[in-house]
Amino acid sequence: MRKTLICGVGGQDGAYLAKFLTDKGYEVWGTSRDAQMASFQSLRGLGLLPRVKLLSMAPNDFRSVLTALNRADPDEVYFLAGQSSVGLSFEQPAETLESVINGVLNLLEAVRFLGKPIKVYHASSSECFGDLGGQAANEATPFRPRSPYAVAKASAHWLVANYRDAYGLFACNGILFNHESPLRPARFVTQKIVSAAVRIAGGAQEKLTLGRLDIVRDWGWAPEYVEAMWLMLQQEMADDFIIATGKAFSLEDFVASVFAELSLDWRDHVEVDPHLYRPTDIPWSQGNPRKAEEVLGWKARHAMPEVVKMMVSAELKKSQGGGAVYA
């Protein structure tokens, strides 16, 4: 039985990855900063809590990372930990850089120190590219980060590449574009939109307040993206891959699709507040997943319209007392 350690198992991607790997027969270990106090709601919702061995690990503490690796003794490590909100990174830039960069550095150093053939996946980010000006990014597109979060992820990305080249570590960067699911917390704009629209459809007298609606994103379905993470670590050579649908839609398109699913006209229920604009928002973000298709054999099956349908359906069942629906 192969063993894996998922750093940040309590988040959206960590939970879906834990499900994917347990279904494949892995012994799955997962970390949180405080495993005794964390709720692990996503794991609980997927019925995985009894099947994942949980550890406390502080990514910015080298000894803590080394201890977790020694206890789990994994064949594969997936580093998904760290502050994950672009908006919050403008309010907490130091914490964002520390949690992302130091966490990845400590993991790479610990793997190098142990000298075991551990394969490492790092969750890089499409935010590293900045504004793509209407063009789809490939793996050779230069980084122009426009937020503290993106700066942190870009630095961590190059640390992974450096350790791969300098020390021969099997370490991969997955450059994932936006990917959504019912596991997204409410602070993410997609879940904020879906939750509000369902409440409004149920009779709530409220307005949905948003920032810029003209931004363009490449939205995929999170449960599909974790398969791509795993596929990267099954290759003979470590490499970096863009994971995306290759299709771009505006946030206005997303909002309109959500409200249309509920037979509502979004224009009757949405207000734009300039105070919600980010200091340096990215107008256009789209990925070219050709390399992943050709090398990994991976291709997204769901783009934004299908993602909206599944998220709205899950939120409706939740609002009707059917319990949370995660997959």
C-alpha positions in Angstrom: 0.0 0.0 0.0 1.4 3.4 -1.0 1.3 6.2 1.5 0.7 9.8 1.0 0.9 13.0 3.1 -1.5 15.8 2.2 -0.4 19.1 3.7 -3.6 21.2 4.1 -6.0 18.3 3.9 -8.9 20.3 5.4 -9.3 22.6 2.4 -11.3 22.0 -0.8 -8.4 20.5 -2.8 -7.1 18.5 0.2 -10.4 16.9 0.9 -11.1 15.9 -2.7 -7.5 14.6 -3.1 -7.9 12.6 0.0 -11.1 11.0 -1.4 -9.4 10.3 -4.8 -6.3 8.7 -3.1 -8.3 6.6 -0.6 -10.4 5.3 -3.4 -7.1 4.2 -5.1 -6.1 2.3 -2.1 -3.5 4.7 -0.6 -2.9 5.1 3.1 -3.7 8.8 3.5 -2.2 11.1 6.1 -3.2 14.7 6.3 -2.0 17.7 8.1 -3.5 20.8 9.7 -1.9 23.4 11.9 -3.9 22.0 14.9 -5.4 18.6 14.0 -7.0 18.3 17.4 -9.0 21.6 17.1 -9.7 21.7 13.4 -13.3 20.7 12.4 -12.3 19.0 9.1 -15.8 19.7 7.8 -14.9 18.9 4.2 -13.5 15.5 5.1 -16.5 14.9 7.3 -18.9 15.8 4.5 -17.1 13.4 2.2 -17.3 10.6 4.8 -13.5 10.5 5.0 -12.7 11.5 8.5 -12.3 7.9 9.8 -10.1 7.0 6.8 -7.5 9.8 7.0 -4.7 9.8 9.7 -4.4 13.3 10.9 -1.3 15.2 12.1 -0.6 18.7 13.4 2.0 20.4 11.3 3.1 24.1 11.2 4.6 24.5 7.7 6.7 27.5 8.8 8.4 25.3 11.5 11.1 23.1 9.9 11.1 20.7 12.9 7.3 20.3 12.7 7.5 19.5 8.9 10.3 17.0 9.5 8.4 15.3 12.3 5.3 15.0 10.1 7.3 13.4 7.3 9.0 10.9 9.7 5.6 9.9 11.2 3.8 9.5 7.9 6.8 8.1 5.9 5.1 8.9 2.6 5.8 7.9 -0.9 4.1 11.1 -2.1 3.6 14.5 -0.5 1.1 17.1 -1.8 1.7 20.6 -0.4 -1.6 22.4 -0.5 -1.2 24.4 2.7 -0.8 28.1 3.3 -3.0 31.2 3.0 -5.1 30.7 -0.1 -7.1 33.9 -0.5 -5.9 36.6 -3.0 -8.1 39.2 -1.4 -6.9 38.4 2.1 -3.3 38.6 1.0 -3.6 42.4 0.5 -4.7 42.7 4.2 -2.2 40.1 5.5 0.8 40.2 3.1 3.5 39.1 5.6 1.5 36.1 6.9 0.7 35.1 3.3 4.4 35.2 2.2 5.6 33.4 5.3 3.0 30.6 5.2 3.5 29.9 1.5 7.2 30.5 0.9 8.6 29.2 4.2 6.2 26.2 4.1 7.4 25.1 0.7 11.1 25.7 1.6 10.8 23.7 4.8 9.2 20.8 3.0 11.8 20.7 0.2 14.6 20.9 2.8 13.1 18.2 4.9 12.7 15.9 1.9 16.3 16.6 0.9 17.5 16.0 4.5 15.8 12.6 4.7 17.2 11.4 1.4 14.3 9.2 0.6 12.7 9.0 -2.8 9.6 11.1 -1.9 7.7 12.6 -4.7 6.5 16.2 -4.1 3.6 18.1 -5.6 3.3 21.8 -5.0 0.1 23.8 -5.6 1.4 26.6 -7.7 -1.2 29.1 -9.0 -2.4 30.8 -12.2 -2.3 34.0 -10.2 1.5 34.0 -10.8 0.9 35.0 -14.5 -0.9 38.3 -13.7 -2.9 39.8 -16.5 -2.6 37.7 -19.7 -4.2 40.3 -22.0 -6.6 38.0 -23.6 -4.1 35.2 -24.3 -4.1 31.7 -22.8 -1.0 31.0 -20.7 1.2 28.0 -21.3 4.1 26.7 -19.1 6.6 29.1 -20.8 4.5 32.3 -20.2 6.4 34.7 -17.9 5.2 35.4 -14.4 4.0 38.9 -13.6 2.3 38.6 -10.1 -0.1 41.3 -9.1 -0.9 40.4 -5.4 1.1 39.4 -2.3 -0.5 35.9 -2.8 0.8 35.7 -6.3 4.3 36.9 -5.3 4.4 34.2 -2.7 3.2 31.5 -5.0 5.7 32.6 -7.7 8.6 32.4 -5.2 7.5 29.0 -4.0 7.1 27.8 -7.7 10.8 28.7 -8.4 12.0 27.1 -5.2 10.4 23.8 -6.3 12.1 24.2 -9.7 15.4 25.0 -8.1 15.4 22.0 -5.8 14.5 19.8 -8.7 17.4 21.0 -10.7 19.9 21.4 -8.0 19.3 18.3 -5.9 17.4 16.0 -8.2 14.2 16.0 -6.1 11.1 14.7 -7.8 9.1 17.9 -7.4 6.3 19.2 -9.6 4.4 22.5 -9.8 0.7 22.2 -10.7 -0.3 25.6 -12.1 -4.0 25.4 -11.5 -6.4 27.9 -12.8 -9.6 28.6 -10.9 -11.4 25.5 -9.9 -14.6 25.4 -7.8 -17.0 23.1 -5.9 -19.5 23.1 -3.0 -16.4 22.9 -0.7 -15.4 26.5 -1.4 -15.8 28.7 1.7 -18.1 31.7 1.5 -15.2 34.2 1.2 -14.5 32.9 -2.3 -16.6 34.9 -4.8 -18.1 31.9 -6.6 -19.5 30.4 -3.4 -20.6 33.9 -2.3 -22.6 34.3 -5.5 -24.2 30.8 -5.4 -25.2 31.1 -1.7 -26.7 34.5 -2.1 -28.6 33.6 -5.3 -30.1 30.5 -3.6 -31.2 32.6 -0.6 -32.8 35.2 -2.9 -34.6 32.5 -4.9 -35.9 31.3 -1.5 -37.4 34.7 -0.8 -34.6 36.5 1.0 -34.9 40.3 0.6 -31.2 41.1 0.0 -28.9 42.4 -2.7 -25.7 40.6 -3.7 -22.8 43.1 -3.6 -19.8 42.4 -5.8 -16.7 44.1 -7.2 -15.7 44.1 -10.8 -17.8 42.0 -13.1 -15.7 42.3 -16.2 -12.8 40.2 -15.0 -12.3 37.0 -17.0 -11.4 33.6 -15.5 -10.9 30.0 -16.5 -13.2 28.1 -14.1 -13.1 24.3 -13.7 -14.4 21.6 -11.4 -12.2 20.9 -8.4 -12.8 17.1 -8.1 -11.3 16.7 -11.6 -8.2 18.8 -10.9 -7.0 16.6 -8.0 -6.6 13.7 -10.5 -4.2 15.9 -12.5 -2.1 16.4 -9.3 -1.8 12.7 -8.9 -1.0 12.1 -12.5 2.0 14.5 -12.3 3.6 12.3 -9.6 3.1 9.1 -11.7 5.4 10.3 -14.5 9.0 9.1 -15.0 10.3 12.7 -14.9 9.2 15.6 -12.7 7.8 18.6 -14.5 5.4 21.5 -14.2 1.9 21.5 -15.8 -0.9 24.0 -16.3 -4.3 22.6 -15.3 -7.2 24.4 -16.8 -10.3 24.1 -19.0 -8.9 26.4 -21.7 -12.2 28.3 -21.7 -12.6 31.8 -20.4 -15.8 33.5 -19.0 -16.4 36.9 -17.3 -17.6 37.1 -13.8 -20.7 38.6 -15.2 -21.2 35.4 -17.2 -20.8 33.4 -14.0 -23.3 35.6 -12.1 -25.8 35.5 -15.0 -25.5 31.7 -15.2 -26.1 31.2 -11.5 -29.2 33.4 -11.4 -30.5 31.8 -14.7 -30.3 28.4 -13.0 -32.8 29.8 -10.5 -35.0 31.4 -13.1 -33.9 34.9 -12.0 -32.5 37.9 -13.8 -29.2 38.8 -12.1 -29.6 42.5 -12.9 -32.5 42.7 -10.5 -30.5 41.4 -7.5 -26.8 42.4 -8.0 -25.0 45.7 -7.0 -21.5 46.7 -7.8 -19.5 48.3 -5.1 -16.1 50.0 -6.1 -14.9 49.5 -2.5 -14.7 45.8 -3.3 -12.2 46.3 -6.1 -8.8 44.9 -5.4 -5.8 47.2 -5.6 -4.4 45.3 -8.6 -7.1 43.0 -10.0 -6.3 40.7 -12.9 -8.6 41.5 -15.9 -8.0 38.3 -17.8 -6.8 34.8 -16.8 -7.0 31.7 -19.0 -4.9 28.6 -19.3 -3.7 26.4 -22.2 -3.9 22.8 -20.9 -2.4 21.2 -24.0 0.7 19.9 -22.3 -1.4 18.2 -19.6 -3.5 16.6 -22.3 -0.5 15.4 -24.3 1.7 14.2 -21.4 -0.7 13.3 -18.6 -3.6 12.3 -20.7 -5.8 14.7 -18.6 -8.5 16.9 -19.9 -11.2 18.9 -18.1 -14.7 17.5 -18.5 -16.6 20.4 -17.1 -16.3 24.2 -17.8 -18.0 27.1 -16.2 -21.7 26.5 -17.2 -21.5 22.9 -15.9 -19.7 24.0 -12.7 -22.5 26.5 -12.0 -25.2 23.9 -12.4 -23.5 21.5 -10.0 -22.8 24.2 -7.4 -26.3 25.6 -7.5 -27.8 22.1 -7.3 -25.7 21.3 -4.2 -26.6 24.6 -2.5 -30.3 24.0 -3.2 -30.2 20.6 -1.6 -28.4 22.1 1.4 -30.9 24.9 1.7 -33.8 22.4 1.5 -32.5 20.5 4.5 -30.9 17.7 2.5 -27.5 18.3 4.1 -24.4 19.5 2.5 -23.6 17.9 -0.9 -19.9 17.9 -1.7 -19.5 15.8 -4.8 
